[in-house]
Amino acid sequence: MPKTDTLTVRIDPKVKKNAMKIFEKMGMTASEAVTLYFTQVSAEKGLPFRPHIPNAGTERVIQEAMAGKNLKSFDTLKDLLKDLELPDA
């Protein structure tokens, strides 16, 4: 499909820089990424993700995780399931 429209947006330079690095790793241009986003919005008839604002508890846990606090790691899936008190998968 020929490209015949132009879109001009204002965006935080840091956000743009970070996104551009990701697009480059994926082998995409910003134009291709925006086209993909608009295509998904059209196909989904809405945003292709669920936007939300975390509640206070979720925000606290996110901040702790970002700071490396209260994290657990497991050597095996069985160990994880045991910690979660789930039957073996």
Legacy VTK file of the C-alpha trace (Angstrom):
# vtk DataFile Version 3.0
C-alpha trace
ASCII
DATASET POLYDATA
POINTS 89 float
0.000 0.000 0.000
1.520 3.367 -0.955
2.257 5.722 1.890
0.508 9.020 1.246
-0.055 10.559 4.675
2.318 12.149 7.141
2.014 12.103 10.927
3.892 14.575 13.099
4.081 13.910 16.848
5.834 15.416 19.839
7.465 12.889 22.149
9.862 12.905 25.079
13.386 12.604 23.601
14.355 9.867 26.085
11.313 7.783 25.156
12.102 8.239 21.474
15.769 7.289 21.924
14.904 4.129 23.873
12.216 3.099 21.389
14.494 3.735 18.420
17.114 1.387 19.913
14.488 -1.334 20.252
13.162 -0.785 16.722
16.726 -1.008 15.387
17.296 -4.326 17.193
14.062 -5.588 15.638
15.124 -4.405 12.179
12.333 -1.834 11.991
12.184 1.862 11.288
10.096 4.196 13.433
7.765 4.596 10.470
7.290 0.832 10.229
6.672 0.590 13.977
4.051 3.352 13.901
2.413 1.741 10.862
2.326 -1.579 12.725
0.783 0.125 15.771
-1.894 1.860 13.685
-2.611 -1.419 11.859
-3.137 -3.192 15.179
-5.364 -0.393 16.499
-7.464 -0.709 13.329
-7.631 -4.504 13.563
-8.485 -4.513 17.280
-10.812 -1.510 16.969
-9.025 -0.127 20.020
-5.636 -0.108 21.681
-3.686 -3.346 21.161
-2.922 -3.473 24.890
-4.856 -2.874 28.088
-3.830 0.458 29.612
-4.181 0.680 33.354
-2.976 2.589 36.352
-1.597 0.277 39.041
-3.183 0.456 42.473
-1.036 1.436 45.464
-0.136 -2.161 46.336
0.890 -3.015 42.804
2.881 0.202 42.498
4.744 -0.625 45.738
5.610 -4.120 44.499
6.772 -2.736 41.146
9.040 -0.222 42.893
10.457 -2.941 45.171
11.149 -5.222 42.218
12.827 -2.395 40.293
15.034 -1.835 43.355
15.843 -5.560 43.571
13.996 -6.047 46.867
11.890 -9.046 47.913
12.756 -11.080 44.808
12.892 -14.871 44.744
14.617 -17.165 42.293
14.297 -20.895 41.798
16.531 -23.555 40.287
13.675 -25.653 38.954
10.013 -25.357 38.031
9.256 -27.882 40.768
10.830 -25.563 43.359
8.738 -22.653 42.074
5.527 -24.684 42.176
6.349 -25.857 45.698
6.803 -22.253 46.806
3.494 -21.326 45.170
1.906 -24.372 46.803
0.760 -25.688 43.405
0.770 -29.314 42.309
3.583 -30.352 39.983
2.989 -29.459 36.337
LINES 1 90
89 0 1 2 3 4 5 6 7 8 9 10 11 12 13 14 15 16 17 18 19 20 21 22 23 24 25 26 27 28 29 30 31 32 33 34 35 36 37 38 39 40 41 42 43 44 45 46 47 48 49 50 51 52 53 54 55 56 57 58 59 60 61 62 63 64 65 66 67 68 69 70 71 72 73 74 75 76 77 78 79 80 81 82 83 84 85 86 87 88
